[in-house]
Amino acid sequence: MKTSYMVAYTLLVLLLAQEHVKVSAVTCSPAQLSSCVSAITSSTPPSKLCCSKIKEQKPCLCQYLKNPNLQKFINTPNARKVASTCGTPFPKC
């Protein structure tokens, strides 16, 4: 009887762990980087909000780089500088 409780408990833990992964997944949205526009287009230092958004959107950066409409903004020396300043290495896609 105790073995069946242990199996049920283990399954419950595994299911909850999978749900946590789904909840914490990043939704890729280039609009989330709007707080970085001034830092990317000028020599203005990135804000704390910009840096947090870059870190949050890091898994999406390669996807953005493959988009021709976004690539011209993201694949620039200033964007690389902003990422570096924020402590987020520029992705190698």
Number of C-alpha atoms within 10 A of each C-alpha: 5 7 8 9 10 11 11 12 12 12 12 12 12 12 11 12 11 11 11 11 10 10 8 8 10 13 11 15 12 15 9 15 16 14 18 23 15 14 18 22 13 10 11 13 15 20 15 12 14 22 21 15 19 23 17 17 18 18 15 17 23 15 14 20 17 12 12 9 10 14 15 11 16 20 15 13 12 17 20 17 19 25 23 13 13 19 12 17 14 17 13 6 8
